[in-house]
Amino acid sequence: MKKISIKKSLLLFCMSACMFSMTACTDTISSQSAKESAKEQEVFGYENELAEWSTDMILYLDHTNDDKIRSDAEAAKTLSDTNNTLYAVDQKGMSNNIVELYNGWIKSREDLGALQSIDKLDINISSKTSELCTISVQTTYEKRACTFEFVIDKDMNLESGAINPEYTTGEKVEKAALNTVIGMGTVFVVLIFISFIISLLKHVNKIGKKEEPKKENTPAPVAQVEEVEDDSEEVDDLELVAVITAAIAASENTPADGLVVRSIKKVHKTDNWRR
């Protein structure tokens, strides 16, 4: 009996846990469904105005030159200000997201050409909590097709905008090759510049360094003493060297210690010498 009662208790506990978990799941699903339903109702209420704003924005970009678009952005004019129409989107005024959309259009204008038609417009509810919906507009231009994407948040402001021209495979390959060449060229130019800077580093130590004057080792004057030969008498060599050295030192105004006598040569007197 005790075993049967224990089994019944465990069975009741498991059934209660399952029912509790199912109730929690039901609450989560119902709350998520309520959020999605609220988004659907809000989008449905603004659907016509969102479509009108998207179409008028594309027409404004196509019919307005770049200078006018820049001036409108600098003056903080929204689409409502330029068209004198009150739209549900961006009622708070100009934002950075609109400026980015304008800059993207100015870059893409040349690749598109003139607007031919607006083909299809889809408004999709966003799964993100901060976004209300995404508006996708397929258009045909003179040179190629293009898809505009506008993301609207819960406050009915433009959260982001994208312009996606459709390029052919050849054009994509050409752009990829051009970007590769530009990137590699930039890298090589930078490397050459760095190499040039490194080559100049060896001259840095020479800048501002004064050249030291070279010391010239001036040899001491050497007295070339010629030995005089006297026919009548011979003079002692040591006394003669001392006398001549003293005479040269006196004439040069230098100490006798700095004079070195290397050789003595005998010279015979001539008639010219006697004169």
MODELLER restraints for C-alpha pairs under 7 A, 6 or more apart:
rsr = mdl.restraints
at = mdl.atoms
rsr.add(forms.Gaussian(group=physical.xy_distance, feature=features.Distance(at['CA:39:A'], at['CA:132:A']), mean=6.65, stdev=0.5))
rsr.add(forms.Gaussian(group=physical.xy_distance, feature=features.Distance(at['CA:40:A'], at['CA:125:A']), mean=6.95, stdev=0.5))
rsr.add(forms.Gaussian(group=physical.xy_distance, feature=features.Distance(at['CA:49:A'], at['CA:87:A']), mean=6.76, stdev=0.5))
rsr.add(forms.Gaussian(group=physical.xy_distance, feature=features.Distance(at['CA:49:A'], at['CA:88:A']), mean=6.38, stdev=0.5))
rsr.add(forms.Gaussian(group=physical.xy_distance, feature=features.Distance(at['CA:53:A'], at['CA:87:A']), mean=6.46, stdev=0.5))
rsr.add(forms.Gaussian(group=physical.xy_distance, feature=features.Distance(at['CA:57:A'], at['CA:79:A']), mean=6.94, stdev=0.5))
rsr.add(forms.Gaussian(group=physical.xy_distance, feature=features.Distance(at['CA:62:A'], at['CA:114:A']), mean=6.99, stdev=0.5))
rsr.add(forms.Gaussian(group=physical.xy_distance, feature=features.Distance(at['CA:62:A'], at['CA:115:A']), mean=6.54, stdev=0.5))
rsr.add(forms.Gaussian(group=physical.xy_distance, feature=features.Distance(at['CA:66:A'], at['CA:106:A']), mean=6.41, stdev=0.5))
rsr.add(forms.Gaussian(group=physical.xy_distance, feature=features.Distance(at['CA:73:A'], at['CA:99:A']), mean=6.45, stdev=0.5))
rsr.add(forms.Gaussian(group=physical.xy_distance, feature=features.Distance(at['CA:76:A'], at['CA:94:A']), mean=5.18, stdev=0.5))
rsr.add(forms.Gaussian(group=physical.xy_distance, feature=features.Distance(at['CA:77:A'], at['CA:94:A']), mean=6.24, stdev=0.5))
rsr.add(forms.Gaussian(group=physical.xy_distance, feature=features.Distance(at['CA:78:A'], at['CA:93:A']), mean=6.03, stdev=0.5))
rsr.add(forms.Gaussian(group=physical.xy_distance, feature=features.Distance(at['CA:78:A'], at['CA:94:A']), mean=5.47, stdev=0.5))
rsr.add(forms.Gaussian(group=physical.xy_distance, feature=features.Distance(at['CA:80:A'], at['CA:86:A']), mean=5.25, stdev=0.5))
rsr.add(forms.Gaussian(group=physical.xy_distance, feature=features.Distance(at['CA:80:A'], at['CA:87:A']), mean=6.02, stdev=0.5))
rsr.add(forms.Gaussian(group=physical.xy_distance, feature=features.Distance(at['CA:88:A'], at['CA:156:A']), mean=6.63, stdev=0.5))
rsr.add(forms.Gaussian(group=physical.xy_distance, feature=features.Distance(at['CA:89:A'], at['CA:156:A']), mean=5.00, stdev=0.5))
rsr.add(forms.Gaussian(group=physical.xy_distance, feature=features.Distance(at['CA:89:A'], at['CA:157:A']), mean=5.35, stdev=0.5))
rsr.add(forms.Gaussian(group=physical.xy_distance, feature=features.Distance(at['CA:89:A'], at['CA:158:A']), mean=6.95, stdev=0.5))
rsr.add(forms.Gaussian(group=physical.xy_distance, feature=features.Distance(at['CA:90:A'], at['CA:156:A']), mean=6.37, stdev=0.5))
rsr.add(forms.Gaussian(group=physical.xy_distance, feature=features.Distance(at['CA:90:A'], at['CA:157:A']), mean=4.67, stdev=0.5))
rsr.add(forms.Gaussian(group=physical.xy_distance, feature=features.Distance(at['CA:90:A'], at['CA:158:A']), mean=6.51, stdev=0.5))
rsr.add(forms.Gaussian(group=physical.xy_distance, feature=features.Distance(at['CA:97:A'], at['CA:158:A']), mean=6.61, stdev=0.5))
rsr.add(forms.Gaussian(group=physical.xy_distance, feature=features.Distance(at['CA:97:A'], at['CA:159:A']), mean=6.34, stdev=0.5))
rsr.add(forms.Gaussian(group=physical.xy_distance, feature=features.Distance(at['CA:97:A'], at['CA:160:A']), mean=5.67, stdev=0.5))
rsr.add(forms.Gaussian(group=physical.xy_distance, feature=features.Distance(at['CA:101:A'], at['CA:161:A']), mean=5.59, stdev=0.5))
rsr.add(forms.Gaussian(group=physical.xy_distance, feature=features.Distance(at['CA:101:A'], at['CA:162:A']), mean=6.74, stdev=0.5))
rsr.add(forms.Gaussian(group=physical.xy_distance, feature=features.Distance(at['CA:104:A'], at['CA:163:A']), mean=6.83, stdev=0.5))
rsr.add(forms.Gaussian(group=physical.xy_distance, feature=features.Distance(at['CA:105:A'], at['CA:163:A']), mean=6.89, stdev=0.5))
rsr.add(forms.Gaussian(group=physical.xy_distance, feature=features.Distance(at['CA:111:A'], at['CA:143:A']), mean=6.88, stdev=0.5))
rsr.add(forms.Gaussian(group=physical.xy_distance, feature=features.Distance(at['CA:112:A'], at['CA:141:A']), mean=5.65, stdev=0.5))
rsr.add(forms.Gaussian(group=physical.xy_distance, feature=features.Distance(at['CA:112:A'], at['CA:142:A']), mean=6.22, stdev=0.5))
rsr.add(forms.Gaussian(group=physical.xy_distance, feature=features.Distance(at['CA:112:A'], at['CA:143:A']), mean=5.14, stdev=0.5))
rsr.add(forms.Gaussian(group=physical.xy_distance, feature=features.Distance(at['CA:112:A'], at['CA:144:A']), mean=5.85, stdev=0.5))
rsr.add(forms.Gaussian(group=physical.xy_distance, feature=features.Distance(at['CA:113:A'], at['CA:141:A']), mean=5.98, stdev=0.5))
rsr.add(forms.Gaussian(group=physical.xy_distance, feature=features.Distance(at['CA:113:A'], at['CA:142:A']), mean=4.95, stdev=0.5))
rsr.add(forms.Gaussian(group=physical.xy_distance, feature=features.Distance(at['CA:113:A'], at['CA:143:A']), mean=5.67, stdev=0.5))
rsr.add(forms.Gaussian(group=physical.xy_distance, feature=features.Distance(at['CA:114:A'], at['CA:141:A']), mean=5.55, stdev=0.5))
rsr.add(forms.Gaussian(group=physical.xy_distance, feature=features.Distance(at['CA:114:A'], at['CA:142:A']), mean=5.16, stdev=0.5))
rsr.add(forms.Gaussian(group=physical.xy_distance, feature=features.Distance(at['CA:115:A'], at['CA:140:A']), mean=6.42, stdev=0.5))
rsr.add(forms.Gaussian(group=physical.xy_distance, feature=features.Distance(at['CA:115:A'], at['CA:141:A']), mean=4.40, stdev=0.5))
rsr.add(forms.Gaussian(group=physical.xy_distance, feature=features.Distance(at['CA:115:A'], at['CA:142:A']), mean=6.22, stdev=0.5))
rsr.add(forms.Gaussian(group=physical.xy_distance, feature=features.Distance(at['CA:116:A'], at['CA:140:A']), mean=5.47, stdev=0.5))
rsr.add(forms.Gaussian(group=physical.xy_distance, feature=features.Distance(at['CA:116:A'], at['CA:141:A']), mean=4.96, stdev=0.5))
rsr.add(forms.Gaussian(group=physical.xy_distance, feature=features.Distance(at['CA:116:A'], at['CA:142:A']), mean=6.21, stdev=0.5))
rsr.add(forms.Gaussian(group=physical.xy_distance, feature=features.Distance(at['CA:117:A'], at['CA:139:A']), mean=5.85, stdev=0.5))
rsr.add(forms.Gaussian(group=physical.xy_distance, feature=features.Distance(at['CA:117:A'], at['CA:140:A']), mean=5.32, stdev=0.5))
rsr.add(forms.Gaussian(group=physical.xy_distance, feature=features.Distance(at['CA:118:A'], at['CA:138:A']), mean=6.33, stdev=0.5))
rsr.add(forms.Gaussian(group=physical.xy_distance, feature=features.Distance(at['CA:118:A'], at['CA:139:A']), mean=4.45, stdev=0.5))
rsr.add(forms.Gaussian(group=physical.xy_distance, feature=features.Distance(at['CA:118:A'], at['CA:140:A']), mean=6.43, stdev=0.5))
rsr.add(forms.Gaussian(group=physical.xy_distance, feature=features.Distance(at['CA:119:A'], at['CA:138:A']), mean=5.54, stdev=0.5))
rsr.add(forms.Gaussian(group=physical.xy_distance, feature=features.Distance(at['CA:119:A'], at['CA:139:A']), mean=5.31, stdev=0.5))
rsr.add(forms.Gaussian(group=physical.xy_distance, feature=features.Distance(at['CA:120:A'], at['CA:137:A']), mean=5.69, stdev=0.5))
rsr.add(forms.Gaussian(group=physical.xy_distance, feature=features.Distance(at['CA:120:A'], at['CA:138:A']), mean=5.09, stdev=0.5))
rsr.add(forms.Gaussian(group=physical.xy_distance, feature=features.Distance(at['CA:121:A'], at['CA:136:A']), mean=5.75, stdev=0.5))
rsr.add(forms.Gaussian(group=physical.xy_distance, feature=features.Distance(at['CA:121:A'], at['CA:137:A']), mean=4.43, stdev=0.5))
rsr.add(forms.Gaussian(group=physical.xy_distance, feature=features.Distance(at['CA:121:A'], at['CA:138:A']), mean=6.43, stdev=0.5))
rsr.add(forms.Gaussian(group=physical.xy_distance, feature=features.Distance(at['CA:122:A'], at['CA:135:A']), mean=5.73, stdev=0.5))
rsr.add(forms.Gaussian(group=physical.xy_distance, feature=features.Distance(at['CA:122:A'], at['CA:136:A']), mean=5.15, stdev=0.5))
rsr.add(forms.Gaussian(group=physical.xy_distance, feature=features.Distance(at['CA:122:A'], at['CA:137:A']), mean=6.43, stdev=0.5))
rsr.add(forms.Gaussian(group=physical.xy_distance, feature=features.Distance(at['CA:123:A'], at['CA:133:A']), mean=6.60, stdev=0.5))
rsr.add(forms.Gaussian(group=physical.xy_distance, feature=features.Distance(at['CA:123:A'], at['CA:134:A']), mean=5.81, stdev=0.5))
rsr.add(forms.Gaussian(group=physical.xy_distance, feature=features.Distance(at['CA:123:A'], at['CA:135:A']), mean=4.55, stdev=0.5))
rsr.add(forms.Gaussian(group=physical.xy_distance, feature=features.Distance(at['CA:123:A'], at['CA:136:A']), mean=6.45, stdev=0.5))
rsr.add(forms.Gaussian(group=physical.xy_distance, feature=features.Distance(at['CA:124:A'], at['CA:133:A']), mean=5.43, stdev=0.5))
rsr.add(forms.Gaussian(group=physical.xy_distance, feature=features.Distance(at['CA:124:A'], at['CA:134:A']), mean=5.22, stdev=0.5))
rsr.add(forms.Gaussian(group=physical.xy_distance, feature=features.Distance(at['CA:124:A'], at['CA:135:A']), mean=6.39, stdev=0.5))
rsr.add(forms.Gaussian(group=physical.xy_distance, feature=features.Distance(at['CA:125:A'], at['CA:132:A']), mean=6.20, stdev=0.5))
rsr.add(forms.Gaussian(group=physical.xy_distance, feature=features.Distance(at['CA:125:A'], at['CA:133:A']), mean=4.27, stdev=0.5))
rsr.add(forms.Gaussian(group=physical.xy_distance, feature=features.Distance(at['CA:125:A'], at['CA:134:A']), mean=6.37, stdev=0.5))
rsr.add(forms.Gaussian(group=physical.xy_distance, feature=features.Distance(at['CA:126:A'], at['CA:132:A']), mean=5.65, stdev=0.5))
rsr.add(forms.Gaussian(group=physical.xy_distance, feature=features.Distance(at['CA:126:A'], at['CA:133:A']), mean=4.64, stdev=0.5))
rsr.add(forms.Gaussian(group=physical.xy_distance, feature=features.Distance(at['CA:126:A'], at['CA:134:A']), mean=6.24, stdev=0.5))
rsr.add(forms.Gaussian(group=physical.xy_distance, feature=features.Distance(at['CA:130:A'], at['CA:153:A']), mean=5.99, stdev=0.5))
rsr.add(forms.Gaussian(group=physical.xy_distance, feature=features.Distance(at['CA:130:A'], at['CA:154:A']), mean=6.37, stdev=0.5))
rsr.add(forms.Gaussian(group=physical.xy_distance, feature=features.Distance(at['CA:131:A'], at['CA:152:A']), mean=6.03, stdev=0.5))
rsr.add(forms.Gaussian(group=physical.xy_distance, feature=features.Distance(at['CA:131:A'], at['CA:153:A']), mean=4.03, stdev=0.5))
rsr.add(forms.Gaussian(group=physical.xy_distance, feature=features.Distance(at['CA:131:A'], at['CA:154:A']), mean=5.68, stdev=0.5))
rsr.add(forms.Gaussian(group=physical.xy_distance, feature=features.Distance(at['CA:132:A'], at['CA:152:A']), mean=5.65, stdev=0.5))
rsr.add(forms.Gaussian(group=physical.xy_distance, feature=features.Distance(at['CA:132:A'], at['CA:153:A']), mean=4.75, stdev=0.5))
rsr.add(forms.Gaussian(group=physical.xy_distance, feature=features.Distance(at['CA:132:A'], at['CA:154:A']), mean=4.96, stdev=0.5))
rsr.add(forms.Gaussian(group=physical.xy_distance, feature=features.Distance(at['CA:133:A'], at['CA:151:A']), mean=6.10, stdev=0.5))
rsr.add(forms.Gaussian(group=physical.xy_distance, feature=features.Distance(at['CA:133:A'], at['CA:152:A']), mean=5.50, stdev=0.5))
rsr.add(forms.Gaussian(group=physical.xy_distance, feature=features.Distance(at['CA:133:A'], at['CA:153:A']), mean=6.94, stdev=0.5))
rsr.add(forms.Gaussian(group=physical.xy_distance, feature=features.Distance(at['CA:134:A'], at['CA:149:A']), mean=6.86, stdev=0.5))
rsr.add(forms.Gaussian(group=physical.xy_distance, feature=features.Distance(at['CA:134:A'], at['CA:150:A']), mean=5.74, stdev=0.5))
rsr.add(forms.Gaussian(group=physical.xy_distance, feature=features.Distance(at['CA:134:A'], at['CA:151:A']), mean=4.52, stdev=0.5))
rsr.add(forms.Gaussian(group=physical.xy_distance, feature=features.Distance(at['CA:134:A'], at['CA:152:A']), mean=6.23, stdev=0.5))
rsr.add(forms.Gaussian(group=physical.xy_distance, feature=features.Distance(at['CA:135:A'], at['CA:149:A']), mean=5.60, stdev=0.5))
rsr.add(forms.Gaussian(group=physical.xy_distance, feature=features.Distance(at['CA:135:A'], at['CA:150:A']), mean=5.02, stdev=0.5))
rsr.add(forms.Gaussian(group=physical.xy_distance, feature=features.Distance(at['CA:135:A'], at['CA:151:A']), mean=6.33, stdev=0.5))
rsr.add(forms.Gaussian(group=physical.xy_distance, feature=features.Distance(at['CA:136:A'], at['CA:147:A']), mean=6.85, stdev=0.5))
rsr.add(forms.Gaussian(group=physical.xy_distance, feature=features.Distance(at['CA:136:A'], at['CA:148:A']), mean=5.74, stdev=0.5))
rsr.add(forms.Gaussian(group=physical.xy_distance, feature=features.Distance(at['CA:136:A'], at['CA:149:A']), mean=4.66, stdev=0.5))
rsr.add(forms.Gaussian(group=physical.xy_distance, feature=features.Distance(at['CA:136:A'], at['CA:150:A']), mean=6.62, stdev=0.5))
rsr.add(forms.Gaussian(group=physical.xy_distance, feature=features.Distance(at['CA:137:A'], at['CA:147:A']), mean=5.59, stdev=0.5))
rsr.add(forms.Gaussian(group=physical.xy_distance, feature=features.Distance(at['CA:137:A'], at['CA:148:A']), mean=5.05, stdev=0.5))
rsr.add(forms.Gaussian(group=physical.xy_distance, feature=features.Distance(at['CA:137:A'], at['CA:149:A']), mean=6.48, stdev=0.5))
rsr.add(forms.Gaussian(group=physical.xy_distance, feature=features.Distance(at['CA:138:A'], at['CA:146:A']), mean=6.14, stdev=0.5))
rsr.add(forms.Gaussian(group=physical.xy_distance, feature=features.Distance(at['CA:138:A'], at['CA:147:A']), mean=4.55, stdev=0.5))
rsr.add(forms.Gaussian(group=physical.xy_distance, feature=features.Distance(at['CA:138:A'], at['CA:148:A']), mean=6.50, stdev=0.5))
rsr.add(forms.Gaussian(group=physical.xy_distance, feature=features.Distance(at['CA:139:A'], at['CA:145:A']), mean=5.85, stdev=0.5))
rsr.add(forms.Gaussian(group=physical.xy_distance, feature=features.Distance(at['CA:139:A'], at['CA:146:A']), mean=5.31, stdev=0.5))
rsr.add(forms.Gaussian(group=physical.xy_distance, feature=features.Distance(at['CA:139:A'], at['CA:147:A']), mean=6.03, stdev=0.5))
rsr.add(forms.Gaussian(group=physical.xy_distance, feature=features.Distance(at['CA:140:A'], at['CA:146:A']), mean=6.16, stdev=0.5))
rsr.add(forms.Gaussian(group=physical.xy_distance, feature=features.Distance(at['CA:144:A'], at['CA:165:A']), mean=6.98, stdev=0.5))
rsr.add(forms.Gaussian(group=physical.xy_distance, feature=features.Distance(at['CA:144:A'], at['CA:166:A']), mean=6.38, stdev=0.5))
rsr.add(forms.Gaussian(group=physical.xy_distance, feature=features.Distance(at['CA:145:A'], at['CA:165:A']), mean=6.11, stdev=0.5))
rsr.add(forms.Gaussian(group=physical.xy_distance, feature=features.Distance(at['CA:145:A'], at['CA:166:A']), mean=5.62, stdev=0.5))
rsr.add(forms.Gaussian(group=physical.xy_distance, feature=features.Distance(at['CA:146:A'], at['CA:164:A']), mean=5.58, stdev=0.5))
rsr.add(forms.Gaussian(group=physical.xy_distance, feature=features.Distance(at['CA:146:A'], at['CA:165:A']), mean=4.18, stdev=0.5))
rsr.add(forms.Gaussian(group=physical.xy_distance, feature=features.Distance(at['CA:146:A'], at['CA:166:A']), mean=5.70, stdev=0.5))
rsr.add(forms.Gaussian(group=physical.xy_distance, feature=features.Distance(at['CA:147:A'], at['CA:163:A']), mean=6.18, stdev=0.5))
rsr.add(forms.Gaussian(group=physical.xy_distance, feature=features.Distance(at['CA:147:A'], at['CA:164:A']), mean=5.17, stdev=0.5))
rsr.add(forms.Gaussian(group=physical.xy_distance, feature=features.Distance(at['CA:147:A'], at['CA:165:A']), mean=6.37, stdev=0.5))
rsr.add(forms.Gaussian(group=physical.xy_distance, feature=features.Distance(at['CA:148:A'], at['CA:162:A']), mean=5.87, stdev=0.5))
rsr.add(forms.Gaussian(group=physical.xy_distance, feature=features.Distance(at['CA:148:A'], at['CA:163:A']), mean=4.88, stdev=0.5))
rsr.add(forms.Gaussian(group=physical.xy_distance, feature=features.Distance(at['CA:148:A'], at['CA:164:A']), mean=6.29, stdev=0.5))
rsr.add(forms.Gaussian(group=physical.xy_distance, feature=features.Distance(at['CA:149:A'], at['CA:161:A']), mean=5.65, stdev=0.5))
rsr.add(forms.Gaussian(group=physical.xy_distance, feature=features.Distance(at['CA:149:A'], at['CA:162:A']), mean=5.16, stdev=0.5))
rsr.add(forms.Gaussian(group=physical.xy_distance, feature=features.Distance(at['CA:149:A'], at['CA:163:A']), mean=6.64, stdev=0.5))
rsr.add(forms.Gaussian(group=physical.xy_distance, feature=features.Distance(at['CA:150:A'], at['CA:158:A']), mean=6.87, stdev=0.5))
rsr.add(forms.Gaussian(group=physical.xy_distance, feature=features.Distance(at['CA:150:A'], at['CA:160:A']), mean=6.10, stdev=0.5))
rsr.add(forms.Gaussian(group=physical.xy_distance, feature=features.Distance(at['CA:150:A'], at['CA:161:A']), mean=4.60, stdev=0.5))
rsr.add(forms.Gaussian(group=physical.xy_distance, feature=features.Distance(at['CA:150:A'], at['CA:162:A']), mean=6.66, stdev=0.5))
rsr.add(forms.Gaussian(group=physical.xy_distance, feature=features.Distance(at['CA:151:A'], at['CA:158:A']), mean=5.98, stdev=0.5))
rsr.add(forms.Gaussian(group=physical.xy_distance, feature=features.Distance(at['CA:151:A'], at['CA:159:A']), mean=5.43, stdev=0.5))
rsr.add(forms.Gaussian(group=physical.xy_distance, feature=features.Distance(at['CA:151:A'], at['CA:160:A']), mean=5.28, stdev=0.5))
rsr.add(forms.Gaussian(group=physical.xy_distance, feature=features.Distance(at['CA:151:A'], at['CA:161:A']), mean=6.29, stdev=0.5))
rsr.add(forms.Gaussian(group=physical.xy_distance, feature=features.Distance(at['CA:152:A'], at['CA:158:A']), mean=4.83, stdev=0.5))
rsr.add(forms.Gaussian(group=physical.xy_distance, feature=features.Distance(at['CA:152:A'], at['CA:159:A']), mean=5.46, stdev=0.5))
rsr.add(forms.Gaussian(group=physical.xy_distance, feature=features.Distance(at['CA:153:A'], at['CA:159:A']), mean=5.89, stdev=0.5))
rsr.add(forms.Gaussian(group=physical.xy_distance, feature=features.Distance(at['CA:220:A'], at['CA:258:A']), mean=6.00, stdev=0.5))
rsr.add(forms.Gaussian(group=physical.xy_distance, feature=features.Distance(at['CA:220:A'], at['CA:259:A']), mean=6.50, stdev=0.5))
rsr.add(forms.Gaussian(group=physical.xy_distance, feature=features.Distance(at['CA:221:A'], at['CA:259:A']), mean=5.89, stdev=0.5))
rsr.add(forms.Gaussian(group=physical.xy_distance, feature=features.Distance(at['CA:222:A'], at['CA:259:A']), mean=5.64, stdev=0.5))
rsr.add(forms.Gaussian(group=physical.xy_distance, feature=features.Distance(at['CA:222:A'], at['CA:260:A']), mean=5.16, stdev=0.5))
rsr.add(forms.Gaussian(group=physical.xy_distance, feature=features.Distance(at['CA:222:A'], at['CA:261:A']), mean=6.28, stdev=0.5))
rsr.add(forms.Gaussian(group=physical.xy_distance, feature=features.Distance(at['CA:223:A'], at['CA:259:A']), mean=6.35, stdev=0.5))
rsr.add(forms.Gaussian(group=physical.xy_distance, feature=features.Distance(at['CA:223:A'], at['CA:260:A']), mean=6.12, stdev=0.5))
rsr.add(forms.Gaussian(group=physical.xy_distance, feature=features.Distance(at['CA:223:A'], at['CA:261:A']), mean=5.39, stdev=0.5))
rsr.add(forms.Gaussian(group=physical.xy_distance, feature=features.Distance(at['CA:224:A'], at['CA:261:A']), mean=6.42, stdev=0.5))
rsr.add(forms.Gaussian(group=physical.xy_distance, feature=features.Distance(at['CA:224:A'], at['CA:262:A']), mean=6.88, stdev=0.5))
rsr.add(forms.Gaussian(group=physical.xy_distance, feature=features.Distance(at['CA:224:A'], at['CA:263:A']), mean=6.54, stdev=0.5))
rsr.add(forms.Gaussian(group=physical.xy_distance, feature=features.Distance(at['CA:225:A'], at['CA:261:A']), mean=6.63, stdev=0.5))
rsr.add(forms.Gaussian(group=physical.xy_distance, feature=features.Distance(at['CA:225:A'], at['CA:263:A']), mean=6.26, stdev=0.5))
rsr.add(forms.Gaussian(group=physical.xy_distance, feature=features.Distance(at['CA:225:A'], at['CA:264:A']), mean=5.06, stdev=0.5))
rsr.add(forms.Gaussian(group=physical.xy_distance, feature=features.Distance(at['CA:226:A'], at['CA:264:A']), mean=4.43, stdev=0.5))
rsr.add(forms.Gaussian(group=physical.xy_distance, feature=features.Distance(at['CA:226:A'], at['CA:265:A']), mean=4.26, stdev=0.5))
rsr.add(forms.Gaussian(group=physical.xy_distance, feature=features.Distance(at['CA:226:A'], at['CA:266:A']), mean=5.89, stdev=0.5))
rsr.add(forms.Gaussian(group=physical.xy_distance, feature=features.Distance(at['CA:227:A'], at['CA:264:A']), mean=4.66, stdev=0.5))
rsr.add(forms.Gaussian(group=physical.xy_distance, feature=features.Distance(at['CA:227:A'], at['CA:265:A']), mean=4.36, stdev=0.5))
rsr.add(forms.Gaussian(group=physical.xy_distance, feature=features.Distance(at['CA:227:A'], at['CA:266:A']), mean=4.17, stdev=0.5))
rsr.add(forms.Gaussian(group=physical.xy_distance, feature=features.Distance(at['CA:227:A'], at['CA:267:A']), mean=6.55, stdev=0.5))
rsr.add(forms.Gaussian(group=physical.xy_distance, feature=features.Distance(at['CA:228:A'], at['CA:266:A']), mean=4.79, stdev=0.5))
rsr.add(forms.Gaussian(group=physical.xy_distance, feature=features.Distance(at['CA:228:A'], at['CA:267:A']), mean=5.31, stdev=0.5))
rsr.add(forms.Gaussian(group=physical.xy_distance, feature=features.Distance(at['CA:229:A'], at['CA:266:A']), mean=5.34, stdev=0.5))
rsr.add(forms.Gaussian(group=physical.xy_distance, feature=features.Distance(at['CA:229:A'], at['CA:267:A']), mean=5.98, stdev=0.5))
rsr.add(forms.Gaussian(group=physical.xy_distance, feature=features.Distance(at['CA:229:A'], at['CA:268:A']), mean=6.16, stdev=0.5))
rsr.add(forms.Gaussian(group=physical.xy_distance, feature=features.Distance(at['CA:245:A'], at['CA:256:A']), mean=6.49, stdev=0.5))
rsr.add(forms.Gaussian(group=physical.xy_distance, feature=features.Distance(at['CA:245:A'], at['CA:259:A']), mean=6.97, stdev=0.5))
rsr.add(forms.Gaussian(group=physical.xy_distance, feature=features.Distance(at['CA:246:A'], at['CA:256:A']), mean=6.17, stdev=0.5))
rsr.add(forms.Gaussian(group=physical.xy_distance, feature=features.Distance(at['CA:249:A'], at['CA:255:A']), mean=5.85, stdev=0.5))
rsr.add(forms.Gaussian(group=physical.xy_distance, feature=features.Distance(at['CA:249:A'], at['CA:256:A']), mean=5.28, stdev=0.5))
